[in-house]
Amino acid sequence: MTLSAENEPPAIDGCERCVDPDGLACFPMYGLGPHIHTRPIGGTVLLDQSAFPGFTPSTEEPGMGVYWCPHCGSGKPPTPPMP
């Protein structure tokens, strides 16, 4: 962790629920959307992403997206303007 001149940790946008033990932000985090693993080994089923607050699906990659803090909104991607 990089400390400032006053030996204080850097400011974090977020809440106590979305920082790690070192005080660093955990969000945003890009990855595979909400899913479960099935049999046979290697089977993956994507779940209804609208049922998971704190996840915004990617518009470019199916099944992928951005996880953000559902409590304070830290890391939430901006909402694109309506056409």
N, C-alpha and C positions, 0 to 999 in steps of 0.2 A: 504494500500500500504506500502511495506517495503522500508524504505529509507536507503541509504548507509551512511557511516561514515561522508561524506561531506553533508548530508541531500539533496542529489540529487536523483531524481527518477531513478529506474533501466533503463539501456539502452534497447531500443525497436528496434527489427528488423522490418522494415516496413516503411510505408509512413504515411502522415497525414490523409489519407483516411481510414486507417485500424487500428486506435487506438481509444479507447473509451475516454470519457471526462477526465478520470483520467490518461490518457497517457499509458494505458496498451493495449497490443496487443489483437485484436479480433479474429485473425486467428492463427492456423488452428482451424476449428470447424467441428466436425463429426456429421452427421445427415441424415435425410431423404432427398433424392435427390429432384431436382426441381419438383414440383407437383401442381395440382389444386384440389380443393374440388368440388364435384358435388352433385347433388340431386339423390337419397334421402340422407338425412343427414348421414354422415359417408362414403360417396363415395369419393375415392381418386384416381386420375389418374396421374401416373408418366409421365412427359414430356420427350421429346428427350433431353437427358443430354448433347449431343454434341453441342447443341445450346447455352449452358450457360458457357461462360468463367468464370473461378474461381471455377469450381467444377470438382472433379476427382472421378468417380465412384469407389466403393469398389470392390475388386476382390473376397471378401469373402462373402459379404452380398448383395444380389440383392436389388436395390432400395436405398441403403445407399451409403454414400461417404464422402469426405472431401471437405469443402469449404475453399478457400484461396483467398487472395487479387488479383483481376484481374488487378490491376494497377501496383503493384510492385512485385507480386509473393510471398509475405510473406506467409508462411504456406503451400506452394505447396509441395506435397509429391514428393520424388525423383522418377524419371522415372526408372522402372526396366530394367535391361540389356536385350538385345535381345538374344534369345537362339541360 
